[in-house]
Amino acid sequence: MTTLDLVPGSSAGSPSAAATASYDVCVVGLGYIGLPTAAIVAQRSIRVLGVDVDPRVIDAVSRGTIHIEEPGLAEQVAHAVERKLLSVARAPQPASVFLIAVPTPFKDDYEPDLKYVRSAALSVAPVLKQGDLVVLESTSPVGATEQMCEWLAEARPDLDFPRKGDTGTPDVFVAYCPERVLPGRTCIELVKNDRVIGGITPACAHRAAEFYRRFVEGDCAVTDARTAELCKLSENSFRDVNIAFANELSLVAARFEVDIWSLIRLANRHPRVSILEPGPGVGGHCIAVDPWFIVSGAPEQSRLIRTAREVNDYKPQWVLEKVRHAIAACRATQGDEPVRIAVLGLAFKPDVDDLRESPAVMIADALTREPGCDVLIAEPHIDALPAELQAPNAHLVEVDAALAMADLVVVLVKHRAFHSVDLAALHGKAIVDTKGLWQ
Ligand code: SAJ
């Protein structure tokens, strides 16, 4: 089978409905990529089953609601569930296409950990049949798709799986197609961006491209699985190296007592220079993680990529040192009174609610452990502080209240909501601005 056979709609939402139905597409992992993908595919009148092991996710999506913040996603999911094109369940069911979008963290030694890919593959294996397509979307080390294919083949010896170099048609097609969307623009970029699609064999790549062309408006470029895997890692490493340059430059500029923001503005007037923004460090589950997949696989060859990671990982420590100096200066003038620190932003980047690997969380947490400090955290995208910020001296407050009370203001995220604060509120306060918010 080389095209999707559309199955007429049936009752959506309840796991029991999912248990008896058959689907066009089964998306395993309903996180920041899997859920938007499931909803957008469903909007093309393709019947989708979303699978997740977390009952809270199943509960939210089955009611047509979402558990994450992403512009446009709530409407997409509500609409898809209402049209009975998106159902959810805790285990995969028969479908024509399986998309695996589960996390790929690294272990303590920076070795990639494929345990979630393995368990997703093993959950899909029992329902596979001839003609199906399995696509890995999770960011993965080079060789992961071949490894996933081996796990599938071991679990289903009755089916013929592709091997690199094969020219025939396997029973099950296996490919790699990394997501490339920017959080905050996911629903747009999932449709508009070009996709790189790597098959274990050319037949697999073409079968996968045929599927993606049903909902992607960008180009679907085909290649082999290893090239697609390294392509994804290269994209994020490229960005990490460039951010590391900006972060290193901010240290250099401070050393020379030069303002980093006007320096970058001036340097970027050169037609071939485009320096990115320094900040408190690099966060998120992608750029701070993926370069290690290259470094762990090719340590001798990736010295620049490793150094960039180290430069970016060091930046929160440098920011903390600056804040500690500012705390000491406040203390010198106000004696034993607690120093009230307004922390602006916790998310890993502007205008999202995602706190994963956020350097801002790390810095705020360290500040709660500074003696004699109250930490007033303004993060408009969350309703409660995360588990790691439950210290009695940490408080989630509105930005205006934080600024009104603070002795010291620490800017960690350039949320749009912070642009409009009344600058008069900053008068007389010490400021450590890692993002050039009011420049
Ligand atoms: N950052 C800076 N300075 C900058 C730009 C970003 O300090 O000039 C920081 C951000 O604050 C954040 C981190 O870098 O902490 C990463 O943010 P980002 O916006 O650069 O990237 P992500 O992690 O949101 O998304 C990236 C994207 N990759 C590239 O741009 C090459 C996205 O397209 C990928 O799909 C995503 O990783 C992913 O899932 O891999």
Boltz pocket constraint, residues with backbone or C-beta under 6 A from the ligand:
constraints:
  - pocket:
      binder: B
      contacts: [[A, 139], [A, 179], [A, 180], [A, 181], [A, 182], [A, 183], [A, 235], [A, 236], [A, 239], [A, 243], [A, 276], [A, 277], [A, 278], [A, 279], [A, 280], [A, 281], [A, 282], [A, 283], [A, 284], [A, 285], [A, 286], [A, 287], [A, 348], [A, 349], [A, 350]]
      max_distance: 6.0
